[in-house]
Amino acid sequence: AMARAAACALAAGCVAAAAPVAGDCSTAAASCAGPADDMGLLQTRQGASLHAVATEPTLSQPTGSVTEPLVHAVYTYGAPATHGEPFRNAASPDGCFPGLRSYTEDIKGAFGEIHQIDAAAMHNYYPHARTPSLVLRWDMDSLYSPCDAESDGHPEWPQRGASVFHEWRLHQEDDYRSRFDSLTIDGQPARDSEPFKTARFFAELAWKSYDSMENTKEVLRERMPGWTLVARADDRHDAGGDDDPVMIVQEEDTMDCALVFTGTNDISEFSTSTTQYGTGYCGFEQVHVGYRNELWTMSDDIFGFLRPTLEQCARVICVGHSLGGALCEIFAACANSGNFTDPDYQKLAWKRATPRRLSEANSTDYSFN
């Protein structure tokens, strides 16, 4: 309970602007009474069991000024931040991860002075990775910041302020879908422009990760024709029933794959977000320890099973909502780091092979206990 109260206090408000503003956590702390899932972190799904085969590839260092990318883009939705300094993409000259980081914001008050933010996006004081950022607003223009040689995508967004408040009710699928569907930027429709079109498309996967394998297959056939669920592994690492699915979905023509991490789906997992001190991982320092531990456990338990599938993807795009988005940030930073001798890198990295179209996963293709 004390950890939860502390986390709520840390989640006090922010504005989507470049200049810092003074903070005030008193309102957020006062709003933290009630059942654990009032925080809105918990998502529900129907799960299954899993098994991993632990094998590690022989990795060689590429030549050139930047490392070869294993993760080609990152799309996150309401993700908490992850690292003491913004993660840079070592596989890109400008240090940016292609893709999009999005979070929701409502503007309230007679003069638009009140900002309500998806609370997960401001759940700690770390900055986000260097990636394009989108502040999704309702019934008004959204804010977009690209990431390139001249702009870092504002990894400090969202920021805190006296009239800025965390709002867990903005953390759900409908909040994101409706805003992507009606997206305007600078007065112009933007839903069908990149990177927003792809982010809107992959939002389906971000929330399907909470669902059962069979339901996910059905939705892919109906809403994402040409995309096939080719692998799924559930990391069952808590006696209380904390099953963390990771799935790989492939597009049949390009043979590109989406690697999808799941957000918080069990009460026992709250400590993953609320344990926030920095630690080392994959050659980096000051990585959020809760998210680091989650990814480290997954890479130890199930990436031996997932690696052969990833090796046969033309490109890999990481997708995640909430905690799943935070895992994507750390995963992409490590996979693209070029830290070839680091044990953490070796647990999750793969050696790219000739891409091929993969068959649909079934109940015999995955298991982990």
PyMOL commands that set and color helices and strands:
alter all, ss='L'
color gray80, all
select helices_A, chain A and resi 2-10+26-30+36-39+119-122+168-170+173-181+196-208+213-223+267-274+289-301+303-311+323-335+343-348
alter helices_A, ss='H'
color red, helices_A
select strands_A, chain A and resi 50-51+73-77+99-108+114-118+133-137+143-145+164-167+184-185+188-189+227-236+243-251+257-261+278-281+284-288+316-321+367-368
alter strands_A, ss='S'
color yellow, strands_A
deselect
rebuild
show_as cartoon
